[in-house]
Amino acid sequence: MKPLLEIRDAHVVRGGKEILIVDDLCLGVGEKVAVLGPNGSGKSTLIQLLTREVLPLYREEPPVRFKGEARAVRADVRKSLGVVSSTMQDEITVHLPVVEVVEGGCFGTLGLPFHVQSTPITRERAVAAMELLGVNELADRDIMTLSSGQARRVLIARALADDPETLVFDEPCSGLDPEGMHYVRAAMRRLAQVGKGIVLVTHYPEDIIPEIDRVILLQDGEVVADGAKLEMLSSEQMSQLFGVQLLSECRSVDGDEYFSHVSSY
């Protein structure tokens, strides 16, 4: 598996304080992996290293390489990654047809930029992404009239429109009701099944879809464990990670493994 992201001795500092330390971590192109940890553990900062939104302290040997490049620019990263974040929903403050929001993914924007005209190719990509995720019937709807779950699936289609190799999901189910969570998780499964790489960042173990087989655990700004899903999601590991007693259960449905966690009050 070719490397997507290689991190060696990376320290991220903010306000004079180290907020993330990664000694040795590699993510592969096409890999399905989850980054799990409590709030404030450094998950979003780790993803910002991947997307080049933050940079680590300087080292003679570059601490971060993206697809082997030590100085990859954000434009190069955008060609390979599609990012979905719950906070994107808050950035949509104008009335736009859903299809234009999705088509904006071809240009890295939420909607079509004023200086850009829709083309048959970009519109075709947008429609294909919506059809793959089952939201094509929303194409002409005003994005601001959708439910949170519908809007989140539209943002996933937007991230897919430019055909990236890997989809990055940053807390994709935050703020959703059970129905919305179901459809977002189903969308992640669909993308994994058609061969897309998945990097899921979450503090909900239940978000980890069956297609993900590797889990990275973050706590207090450091990677504390990295390994096979079944081992990482054990009751012992989850209890240590979140600081409360948790019971981890794995259930098999049609050959797929699903995890749930219950706190002992």
C-alpha positions as a Markdown table, in Angstrom:
| # | Residue | x | y | z |
|---|---|---|---|---|
| 1 | Met | 0.0 | 0.0 | 0.0 |
| 2 | Lys | 1.5 | 3.3 | -1.1 |
| 3 | Pro | 1.7 | 5.9 | 1.8 |
| 4 | Leu | -0.8 | 8.7 | 1.9 |
| 5 | Leu | 0.5 | 10.4 | 5.0 |
| 6 | Glu | 3.8 | 9.7 | 6.8 |
| 7 | Ile | 4.5 | 11.4 | 10.2 |
| 8 | Arg | 7.8 | 11.2 | 12.1 |
| 9 | Asp | 8.5 | 13.2 | 15.2 |
| 10 | Ala | 5.9 | 15.8 | 14.6 |
| 11 | His | 5.1 | 18.4 | 17.3 |
| 12 | Val | 2.3 | 20.9 | 16.8 |
| 13 | Val | 2.4 | 24.0 | 19.1 |
| 14 | Arg | -0.4 | 26.5 | 19.7 |
| 15 | Gly | -0.2 | 29.4 | 22.1 |
| 16 | Gly | 3.2 | 28.1 | 23.3 |
| 17 | Lys | 1.7 | 24.7 | 24.3 |
| 18 | Glu | 2.2 | 21.4 | 22.5 |
| 19 | Ile | -1.2 | 20.2 | 21.5 |
| 20 | Leu | -0.2 | 17.2 | 19.4 |
| 21 | Ile | 2.9 | 14.9 | 19.4 |
| 22 | Val | 3.1 | 12.1 | 16.8 |
| 23 | Asp | 6.2 | 9.9 | 16.9 |
| 24 | Asp | 5.6 | 7.5 | 14.1 |
| 25 | Leu | 2.4 | 7.1 | 12.0 |
| 26 | Cys | 1.6 | 6.1 | 8.5 |
| 27 | Leu | -1.7 | 6.1 | 6.6 |
| 28 | Gly | -1.9 | 4.3 | 3.3 |
| 29 | Val | -3.6 | 5.3 | 0.0 |
| 30 | Gly | -7.0 | 3.6 | 0.0 |
| 31 | Glu | -6.8 | 2.5 | 3.6 |
| 32 | Lys | -10.0 | 2.5 | 5.8 |
| 33 | Val | -9.0 | 3.8 | 9.2 |
| 34 | Ala | -10.7 | 5.5 | 12.2 |
| 35 | Val | -9.1 | 8.0 | 14.5 |
| 36 | Leu | -10.9 | 7.7 | 17.9 |
| 37 | Gly | -10.6 | 9.8 | 21.0 |
| 38 | Pro | -12.4 | 12.0 | 23.5 |
| 39 | Asn | -12.9 | 15.7 | 22.9 |
| 40 | Gly | -9.7 | 17.7 | 23.1 |
| 41 | Ser | -7.5 | 14.7 | 22.3 |
| 42 | Gly | -6.0 | 16.2 | 19.2 |
| 43 | Lys | -8.1 | 14.4 | 16.5 |
| 44 | Ser | -8.9 | 17.5 | 14.5 |
| 45 | Thr | -5.3 | 18.7 | 14.7 |
| 46 | Leu | -4.1 | 15.4 | 13.3 |
| 47 | Ile | -6.5 | 15.8 | 10.4 |
| 48 | Gln | -5.2 | 19.3 | 9.8 |
| 49 | Leu | -1.7 | 17.9 | 9.5 |
| 50 | Leu | -3.1 | 15.6 | 6.8 |
| 51 | Thr | -4.9 | 18.5 | 4.9 |
| 52 | Arg | -1.9 | 20.9 | 5.4 |
| 53 | Glu | -4.0 | 23.4 | 7.4 |
| 54 | Val | -1.5 | 23.3 | 10.2 |
| 55 | Leu | 2.3 | 22.6 | 10.1 |
| 56 | Pro | 4.5 | 21.0 | 12.8 |
| 57 | Leu | 7.6 | 22.5 | 14.2 |
| 58 | Tyr | 10.5 | 22.6 | 11.8 |
| 59 | Arg | 12.9 | 19.7 | 11.6 |
| 60 | Glu | 15.8 | 19.1 | 9.2 |
| 61 | Glu | 14.1 | 15.9 | 8.2 |
| 62 | Pro | 10.5 | 17.0 | 7.4 |
| 63 | Pro | 8.1 | 15.5 | 10.0 |
| 64 | Val | 5.2 | 15.2 | 7.5 |
| 65 | Arg | 5.1 | 13.8 | 4.0 |
| 66 | Phe | 2.0 | 13.7 | 1.9 |
| 67 | Lys | 2.3 | 10.9 | -0.7 |
| 68 | Gly | 6.0 | 11.1 | -0.4 |
| 69 | Glu | 6.2 | 14.9 | -0.8 |
| 70 | Ala | 7.7 | 16.9 | 2.1 |
| 71 | Arg | 6.3 | 20.2 | 0.7 |
| 72 | Ala | 3.0 | 19.3 | -0.8 |
| 73 | Val | 0.8 | 22.4 | -1.1 |
| 74 | Arg | -2.9 | 22.4 | -0.2 |
| 75 | Ala | -4.0 | 22.4 | -3.9 |
| 76 | Asp | -2.2 | 19.1 | -4.3 |
| 77 | Val | -3.8 | 17.7 | -1.2 |
| 78 | Arg | -7.3 | 18.8 | -2.3 |
| 79 | Lys | -6.9 | 16.7 | -5.5 |
| 80 | Ser | -6.5 | 13.5 | -3.4 |
| 81 | Leu | -8.8 | 14.2 | -0.4 |
| 82 | Gly | -12.4 | 15.1 | 0.0 |
| 83 | Val | -13.2 | 16.5 | 3.4 |
| 84 | Val | -16.6 | 16.3 | 5.2 |
| 85 | Ser | -17.1 | 18.1 | 8.4 |
| 86 | Ser | -20.2 | 18.8 | 10.5 |
| 87 | Thr | -19.0 | 22.5 | 10.8 |
| 88 | Met | -19.4 | 22.9 | 7.0 |
| 89 | Gln | -23.1 | 23.0 | 7.5 |
| 90 | Asp | -22.8 | 26.1 | 9.6 |
| 91 | Glu | -20.9 | 27.8 | 6.8 |
| 92 | Ile | -23.9 | 27.5 | 4.4 |
| 93 | Thr | -25.7 | 30.8 | 4.9 |
| 94 | Val | -27.1 | 31.5 | 1.4 |
| 95 | His | -30.0 | 29.9 | -0.5 |
| 96 | Leu | -28.5 | 27.6 | -3.2 |
| 97 | Pro | -29.8 | 24.6 | -5.1 |
| 98 | Val | -28.3 | 21.3 | -3.8 |
| 99 | Val | -26.8 | 20.5 | -7.2 |
| 100 | Glu | -24.8 | 23.7 | -7.1 |
| 101 | Val | -23.5 | 23.0 | -3.6 |
| 102 | Val | -22.4 | 19.5 | -4.7 |
| 103 | Glu | -20.9 | 20.9 | -8.0 |
| 104 | Gly | -18.8 | 23.4 | -5.9 |
| 105 | Gly | -16.8 | 20.4 | -4.7 |
| 106 | Cys | -15.1 | 20.4 | -8.1 |
| 107 | Phe | -13.7 | 23.8 | -7.2 |
| 108 | Gly | -13.2 | 23.4 | -3.5 |
| 109 | Thr | -16.0 | 25.8 | -2.6 |
| 110 | Leu | -19.5 | 25.6 | -1.0 |
| 111 | Gly | -21.5 | 26.3 | -4.2 |
| 112 | Leu | -20.3 | 27.7 | -7.5 |
| 113 | Pro | -17.9 | 30.6 | -7.3 |
| 114 | Phe | -19.1 | 33.8 | -8.9 |
| 115 | His | -16.2 | 33.8 | -11.5 |
| 116 | Val | -16.9 | 30.1 | -12.5 |
| 117 | Gln | -19.4 | 28.7 | -14.9 |
| 118 | Ser | -21.0 | 25.3 | -14.6 |
| 119 | Thr | -19.7 | 22.9 | -17.3 |
| 120 | Pro | -21.3 | 19.7 | -18.6 |
| 121 | Ile | -18.4 | 17.8 | -17.0 |
| 122 | Thr | -18.7 | 19.4 | -13.5 |
| 123 | Arg | -22.5 | 19.0 | -13.6 |
| 124 | Glu | -22.1 | 15.4 | -14.6 |
| 125 | Arg | -19.7 | 14.7 | -11.7 |
| 126 | Ala | -22.1 | 16.3 | -9.3 |
| 127 | Val | -25.1 | 14.3 | -10.5 |
| 128 | Ala | -23.1 | 11.1 | -10.4 |
| 129 | Ala | -22.0 | 11.8 | -6.8 |
| 130 | Met | -25.6 | 12.4 | -5.8 |
| 131 | Glu | -26.8 | 9.3 | -7.5 |
| 132 | Leu | -24.2 | 7.1 | -5.8 |
| 133 | Leu | -25.3 | 8.4 | -2.4 |
| 134 | Gly | -29.0 | 8.4 | -3.1 |
| 135 | Val | -29.6 | 12.1 | -2.8 |
| 136 | Asn | -30.3 | 12.9 | -6.4 |
| 137 | Glu | -34.0 | 13.6 | -5.7 |
| 138 | Leu | -32.8 | 16.6 | -3.7 |
| 139 | Ala | -30.9 | 18.2 | -6.6 |
| 140 | Asp | -33.3 | 21.2 | -7.0 |
| 141 | Arg | -34.0 | 21.7 | -3.3 |
| 142 | Asp | -32.8 | 24.8 | -1.5 |
| 143 | Ile | -29.9 | 23.6 | 0.7 |
| 144 | Met | -31.2 | 25.6 | 3.6 |
| 145 | Thr | -34.5 | 23.8 | 3.6 |
| 146 | Leu | -33.0 | 20.4 | 4.2 |
| 147 | Ser | -32.9 | 18.4 | 7.4 |
| 148 | Ser | -29.5 | 18.2 | 9.1 |
| 149 | Gly | -29.2 | 14.5 | 8.0 |
| 150 | Gln | -30.0 | 15.4 | 4.4 |
| 151 | Ala | -27.6 | 18.3 | 4.3 |
| 152 | Arg | -24.8 | 16.1 | 5.8 |
| 153 | Arg | -25.3 | 13.6 | 3.0 |
| 154 | Val | -25.2 | 16.4 | 0.4 |
| 155 | Leu | -21.9 | 17.5 | 1.9 |
| 156 | Ile | -20.6 | 14.0 | 1.4 |
| 157 | Ala | -21.7 | 14.1 | -2.2 |
| 158 | Arg | -19.9 | 17.5 | -2.6 |
| 159 | Ala | -16.7 | 15.9 | -1.2 |
| 160 | Leu | -17.0 | 13.1 | -3.7 |
| 161 | Ala | -17.7 | 15.3 | -6.8 |
| 162 | Asp | -14.0 | 15.8 | -7.7 |
| 163 | Asp | -13.4 | 12.0 | -7.4 |
| 164 | Pro | -10.8 | 12.0 | -4.6 |
| 165 | Glu | -8.9 | 8.9 | -3.6 |
| 166 | Thr | -9.7 | 9.3 | 0.1 |
| 167 | Leu | -12.7 | 10.8 | 2.0 |
| 168 | Val | -11.9 | 12.4 | 5.4 |
| 169 | Phe | -14.9 | 12.5 | 7.8 |
| 170 | Asp | -14.4 | 14.8 | 10.7 |
| 171 | Glu | -17.1 | 14.0 | 13.3 |
| 172 | Pro | -19.7 | 13.3 | 10.5 |
| 173 | Cys | -22.5 | 12.3 | 12.8 |
| 174 | Ser | -22.2 | 15.2 | 15.3 |
| 175 | Gly | -25.6 | 16.9 | 15.9 |
| 176 | Leu | -27.6 | 14.3 | 14.0 |
| 177 | Asp | -30.6 | 12.2 | 15.1 |
| 178 | Pro | -30.5 | 8.4 | 14.8 |
| 179 | Glu | -32.0 | 8.5 | 11.3 |
| 180 | Gly | -29.4 | 11.0 | 10.1 |
| 181 | Met | -26.6 | 8.9 | 11.7 |
| 182 | His | -27.9 | 5.8 | 9.9 |
| 183 | Tyr | -27.8 | 7.4 | 6.5 |
| 184 | Val | -24.4 | 9.1 | 7.0 |
| 185 | Arg | -22.9 | 5.8 | 8.1 |
| 186 | Ala | -24.5 | 4.0 | 5.2 |
| 187 | Ala | -23.0 | 6.6 | 2.9 |
| 188 | Met | -19.5 | 6.0 | 4.4 |
| 189 | Arg | -20.0 | 2.2 | 3.8 |
| 190 | Arg | -21.0 | 2.8 | 0.2 |
| 191 | Leu | -17.9 | 4.8 | -0.5 |
| 192 | Ala | -15.7 | 2.2 | 1.2 |
| 193 | Gln | -17.3 | -0.5 | -0.9 |
| 194 | Val | -16.6 | 1.3 | -4.2 |
| 195 | Gly | -12.9 | 1.5 | -3.3 |
| 196 | Lys | -12.5 | 4.9 | -1.7 |
| 197 | Gly | -10.1 | 5.3 | 1.2 |
| 198 | Ile | -11.8 | 6.4 | 4.4 |
| 199 | Val | -10.3 | 8.4 | 7.3 |
| 200 | Leu | -12.9 | 8.7 | 10.0 |
| 201 | Val | -12.4 | 11.0 | 12.9 |
| 202 | Thr | -14.9 | 10.6 | 15.7 |
| 203 | His | -15.5 | 10.3 | 19.5 |
| 204 | Tyr | -18.3 | 7.8 | 18.8 |
| 205 | Pro | -17.1 | 4.2 | 18.5 |
| 206 | Glu | -20.5 | 3.4 | 17.0 |
| 207 | Asp | -19.5 | 5.5 | 13.9 |
| 208 | Ile | -16.9 | 3.0 | 13.0 |
| 209 | Ile | -18.3 | 1.1 | 10.0 |
| 210 | Pro | -17.6 | -2.6 | 9.3 |
| 211 | Glu | -15.3 | -1.8 | 6.4 |
| 212 | Ile | -12.8 | 0.0 | 8.7 |
| 213 | Asp | -10.3 | -2.5 | 10.1 |
| 214 | Arg | -7.7 | -0.2 | 11.7 |
| 215 | Val | -8.3 | 2.1 | 14.6 |
| 216 | Ile | -5.9 | 4.8 | 16.0 |
| 217 | Leu | -6.5 | 5.9 | 19.6 |
| 218 | Leu | -5.7 | 9.5 | 20.6 |
| 219 | Gln | -5.5 | 10.8 | 24.2 |
| 220 | Asp | -4.1 | 14.1 | 25.5 |
| 221 | Gly | -2.5 | 15.0 | 22.1 |
| 222 | Glu | -0.7 | 11.7 | 21.7 |
| 223 | Val | -1.3 | 8.4 | 19.9 |
| 224 | Val | -1.8 | 5.9 | 22.7 |
| 225 | Ala | -2.6 | 2.8 | 20.6 |
| 226 | Asp | -2.9 | 1.8 | 17.0 |
| 227 | Gly | -4.1 | -1.6 | 15.7 |
| 228 | Ala | -6.8 | -3.9 | 14.6 |
| 229 | Lys | -10.3 | -2.8 | 15.2 |
| 230 | Leu | -11.4 | -5.7 | 17.4 |
| 231 | Glu | -8.5 | -5.1 | 19.8 |
| 232 | Met | -8.7 | -1.3 | 19.9 |
| 233 | Leu | -12.5 | -1.3 | 20.6 |
| 234 | Ser | -12.3 | -3.7 | 23.6 |
| 235 | Ser | -13.9 | -2.8 | 26.8 |
| 236 | Glu | -10.5 | -2.3 | 28.5 |
| 237 | Gln | -9.2 | 0.0 | 25.8 |
| 238 | Met | -12.4 | 2.1 | 25.6 |
| 239 | Ser | -12.5 | 2.5 | 29.4 |
| 240 | Gln | -8.9 | 3.7 | 29.5 |
| 241 | Leu | -9.4 | 6.0 | 26.6 |
| 242 | Phe | -12.6 | 7.8 | 27.8 |
| 243 | Gly | -11.9 | 7.6 | 31.5 |
| 244 | Val | -15.2 | 5.9 | 32.4 |
| 245 | Gln | -16.1 | 2.2 | 32.7 |
| 246 | Leu | -17.4 | 1.1 | 29.3 |
| 247 | Leu | -18.7 | -2.2 | 28.1 |
| 248 | Ser | -17.9 | -2.9 | 24.5 |
| 249 | Glu | -20.2 | -5.2 | 22.5 |
| 250 | Cys | -19.6 | -6.6 | 19.0 |
| 251 | Arg | -22.6 | -7.9 | 17.1 |
| 252 | Ser | -22.5 | -9.6 | 13.7 |
| 253 | Val | -25.3 | -8.9 | 11.3 |
| 254 | Asp | -25.1 | -10.6 | 7.9 |
| 255 | Gly | -21.4 | -11.1 | 8.4 |
| 256 | Asp | -20.7 | -7.4 | 9.3 |
| 257 | Glu | -19.4 | -6.5 | 12.7 |
| 258 | Tyr | -21.0 | -3.5 | 14.6 |
| 259 | Phe | -19.8 | -2.1 | 17.9 |
| 260 | Ser | -21.8 | -0.5 | 20.7 |
| 261 | His | -20.6 | 0.8 | 24.0 |
| 262 | Val | -22.6 | 1.2 | 27.2 |
| 263 | Ser | -21.4 | 3.1 | 30.3 |
| 264 | Ser | -21.8 | 1.6 | 33.7 |
| 265 | Tyr | -23.4 | 4.4 | 35.7 |
